[in-house]
């Protein structure tokens, strides 16, 4: 089971390093809010990855449950990466407004949910909790609440930026979970 915990730690570390490197290519934007929640989230994830690497979070000895969790982590992060690649330079930190060329993307993973990056990260965190320690569900719930808040703020921005097309897109897609939410 230690190897599954190590694999999950490595997958998360590779994801975040790649994510931060890719952030350099995003269009410039103006932030709505202080960004405190983002910095706090990065610190929490950093602590979690560090503790995973040192073996302090793992309490599950069920190999099947661990494998299912690892599969959810990989699928969730793959979905988030697909969304990030698909949106290209239009990506930005949560709750930012692009200074120029703001586009509404409704294809690729965005045809399933309006916020597939958040969806993928939440699925990966759920997988981490399933594989390692169900107490990590507290992080999933907390981050889920933050993501719903971010979605609401971003939707107000999208309505302002795309008043003709965003309402129709919003009515035909769910926020985070296809067919549910």
C-alpha positions in Angstrom: 0.0 0.0 0.0 2.9 2.3 0.6 3.7 2.2 -3.2 0.2 3.4 -4.0 0.6 6.3 -1.5 4.0 7.1 -3.1 2.5 6.9 -6.6 -0.3 9.3 -5.6 2.2 11.8 -4.2 4.3 11.7 -7.4 1.2 12.1 -9.6 0.1 15.2 -7.6 3.6 16.7 -7.6 4.0 16.2 -11.3 0.6 17.8 -11.9 1.3 20.9 -9.8 4.8 21.4 -11.3 3.3 21.2 -14.8 0.4 23.4 -13.8 2.7 26.1 -12.5 4.9 26.0 -15.6 1.9 26.2 -17.9 0.6 29.2 -16.0 3.3 31.3 -17.6 1.5 31.1 -21.0 -1.9 32.4 -19.8 -3.2 35.8 -21.0 -2.8 38.6 -18.5 -5.8 39.1 -16.3 -7.1 41.2 -13.4 -7.8 39.4 -10.2 -11.1 39.8 -8.3 -10.3 39.4 -4.6 -7.1 39.1 -2.6 -6.0 35.6 -3.7 -5.6 34.5 -0.1 -7.7 31.3 -0.7 -5.4 30.3 -3.6 -2.3 30.8 -1.6 -3.8 28.9 1.4 -4.9 26.1 -1.0 -1.4 25.8 -2.4 0.1 25.6 1.1 -2.4 22.9 2.1 -1.7 20.8 -1.0 2.0 21.3 -0.5 1.8 20.1 3.1 -0.4 17.1 2.0 2.1 16.1 -0.8 5.0 16.5 1.7 3.2 14.3 4.3 2.3 11.8 1.6 5.9 11.5 0.6 6.9 11.0 4.2 4.1 8.4 4.8 2.2 10.4 7.4 -1.2 10.5 5.8 -1.7 6.9 4.8 -3.9 4.8 7.0 -5.6 2.5 4.5 -4.3 -1.1 4.0 -6.9 -2.2 1.4 -5.1 -2.6 -1.9 -8.3 -2.7 -4.0 -9.5 0.5 -2.4 -6.1 2.0 -2.9 -6.0 1.1 -6.6 -9.5 2.5 -7.1 -8.4 5.7 -5.4 -5.3 5.9 -7.6 -7.4 5.4 -10.7 -9.7 8.3 -9.6 -6.6 10.5 -9.0 -5.2 9.8 -12.4 -8.6 10.3 -14.2 -9.4 13.5 -12.3 -6.0 15.1 -13.0 -6.2 13.9 -16.6 -9.6 15.6 -17.0 -8.2 18.8 -15.4 -5.2 18.8 -17.7 -7.4 18.2 -20.7 -9.5 21.2 -19.8 -6.4 23.3 -19.2 -4.8 22.3 -22.5 -8.2 22.8 -24.3 -8.8 26.3 -22.9 -5.2 27.3 -23.7 -4.2 30.9 -23.1 -7.7 31.7 -21.8 -6.9 29.9 -18.6 -6.2 32.0 -15.5 -6.2 31.8 -11.7 -9.7 31.5 -10.2 -11.9 34.6 -10.4 -9.7 36.6 -12.8 -10.9 38.7 -15.8 -8.8 38.6 -18.9 -7.6 42.1 -19.9 -8.1 41.4 -23.6 -9.4 38.7 -25.9 -11.7 37.0 -23.3 -13.2 34.0 -25.0 -16.1 31.7 -24.1 -14.9 28.1 -24.5 -17.8 25.5 -24.8 -16.1 22.6 -26.5 -13.9 19.7 -25.3 -14.4 19.0 -21.6 -16.3 22.3 -21.3 -19.2 20.7 -23.2 -19.7 18.3 -20.1 -19.3 20.9 -17.3 -18.7 24.6 -17.1 -15.7 24.2 -14.7 -13.9 20.9 -15.7 -10.6 21.9 -14.0 -12.4 22.2 -10.7 -14.2 19.0 -11.4 -11.0 17.1 -12.2 -9.2 18.4 -9.1 -12.1 17.4 -6.9 -12.3 13.9 -8.4 -8.5 13.6 -7.8 -8.8 14.7 -4.2 -11.7 12.3 -3.7 -9.5 9.5 -5.1 -6.7 10.6 -2.8 -9.1 10.3 0.2 -10.4 6.9 -1.0 -6.9 5.5 -1.5 -5.2 6.9 1.6 -7.4 8.1 4.4 -11.1 9.0 4.4 -10.4 11.9 6.8 -9.1 13.7 3.7 -12.7 14.0 2.7 -12.7 17.1 4.9 -10.3 18.8 2.4 -12.6 17.6 -0.5 -15.6 19.2 1.2 -13.8 22.4 2.0 -12.2 22.8 -1.4 -15.5 21.9 -3.0 -17.1 24.8 -1.1 -14.4 27.2 -2.3 -14.8 25.9 -5.9 -18.6 26.5 -5.8 -17.9 30.0 -4.6 -15.3 30.6 -7.3 -17.8 29.2 -9.9 -20.4 31.7 -8.8 -18.0 34.7 -9.0 -16.7 33.5 -12.4 -20.2 33.1 -13.7 -21.0 36.7 -12.9 -17.9 37.6 -14.9 -18.9 35.4 -17.8 -22.4 36.9 -17.8 -20.9 40.3 -18.0 -18.3 39.4 -20.7 -20.7 37.2 -22.8 -24.2 38.4 -22.2 -25.6 36.9 -25.4 -23.9 33.4 -25.3 -23.2 32.5 -21.7 -26.8 32.2 -20.5 -27.6 29.5 -23.2 -24.3 27.7 -22.3 -25.1 27.8 -18.6 -28.6 26.4 -19.2 -27.3 23.3 -21.1 -24.3 22.4 -18.9 -23.9 21.7 -15.2 -21.4 23.6 -13.0 -19.2 20.8 -11.7 -20.7 17.3 -12.0 -22.3 16.3 -15.3 -26.1 15.8 -15.0 -26.0 16.6 -11.2 -24.5 20.0 -10.2 
